[in-house]
Amino acid sequence: MTPARRLALAGFAALTAANGIGRFIYTPILPSMIEELDLTPGDAGLIAGANFLGYFLGAWTAASPRLPGKMRHWMLWSLLITAITTTVMGLVTAMPAFLLLRFIGGAASAFVLVLASTLILERLSALHRSDLAAWHFAGVGAGIVLSALLIELLHALHFGWRSMWLGGGAISLLAVLIVISVMPAGTPTRPIFRGAHALDRSAPLMPLIVAYGLFGFGYIITATFIVVIVRGSPEIRSYEYAIWLVVGLCAIPSISLWSALAGRFGVLRAFALACVAEAVGVMASVVCLDIFGLLLAAILLGGTFMGITALGLIAARALAPNAERQALAKVTAAFGVGQAVGPVIAGYGFDITGSFLLASTLAAAGLVVASLLALRLGRLSRASP
C-alpha cells in the first residue's frame, strides 16, 4: 500500500470511530434507551446536547496554536478516549454519568476530526494526492453505516441498549488499532493552524458565522431524533435502522458531490443550495410520516450535512486568508453552539407538545436563513475590490 493510501485509510478509520460511531451511534440506540430506561425526549436531548457542547469546546481547544506536543499523539489519545467513553456508556445508568461521558466523548471526537484532518490533508497535499481527501471524510458516513448495521443486528437478536453501546465501543477500539498500525510516525509538532495575524475586520465573516451556527442548529435535530421519529410511527417502525443506514450511505459520497458543485457554482452558492436541500429533508421527517417521506429525509440529511460542514470551513478560510485559525475558530464555535442547543430545544419541545414539528420547523427556517445569508455573502464578496 502506498504512503498516500495508508494516510487515507488512517483518516477513514479515525473518522469512522470518532465521528461516525462515537458521535452519531447515539441516534440509533436512543429509541431503545428511551423505552428501557424511561427517558423522556427532554432527557434524550440533554444527553445529546452534552455531547455537542463537548464537541464545541474540543474543537475550539484543538484549533489553538498553543497546543503543545505532537499532533499525532493528541489524535491517537483522543481516538482512544472516544472508544472508551462509547464502551462505558453501556456500563452506567445514571443521568450524570451519561452527561459526563457524552461530554468527554464529544470533546475527544472534535480533537480527532480537527487533528486527523490537519495531519492527513497536509500530508496528502505534500504527496500530490489531495484526491484521496474524500476517502478521509467518507469515514463519517461509513461509521454511521456500521452503527446502523450493528444496532439492527443486536435489536433483531433481542439485545438491549447496553450491548449496543458495548458493540459500538468494540468496533471503535478495532478502528483505533487500524489507525495505530497504518498512521505514519514522526508527524510535525507545529501548531495546527498557522498565521498569527489579527482577523481582517473588513472581511464579511459575520454572515457566515451566523449561517454556520444556524446550520448546526438546523441539521442536528433530525440527526439526533430521526430514528425516534421512525419508531414512533407504527406503520414504518420496522424500517428505523434502514433509515439510519440510508443516512450513512448518502454521507459517504457527499463530500465529493458538494466539492464538484462548489467547483462549478462557487462555494457559497453550493453552501446555500445544500442548506435548502437539508431544510426540505428536515421538514419531510416530521410532515411526511411514511416510508417515502422518511426516506427522503434520510437521503437529504445524509447527502448534505458533511458537505455543508466542509463548504463552511472552506468559505471561512477564503474570507480570512491571513487569519485562518481565528476564522475557523469563530465559525466552529457558532456551529457548536447551534448543535448543542438544538437537541435540548427539540427534546423539551416534544415533552411539551408531543411532537418534533415545532422544533423541526424552526430548524428548517434556520437553514433557509443560512442559505440566504450565504447568497448575500457571495454577492458581497464578488462586489468587493
PyMOL commands that set and color helices and strands:
alter all, ss='L'
color gray80, all
select helices_A, chain A and resi 3-21+26-37+41-62+71-91+95-126+130-156+161-182+206-231+237-251+254-265+267-287+291-302+305-319+324-353+357-383
alter helices_A, ss='H'
color red, helices_A
deselect
rebuild
show_as cartoon
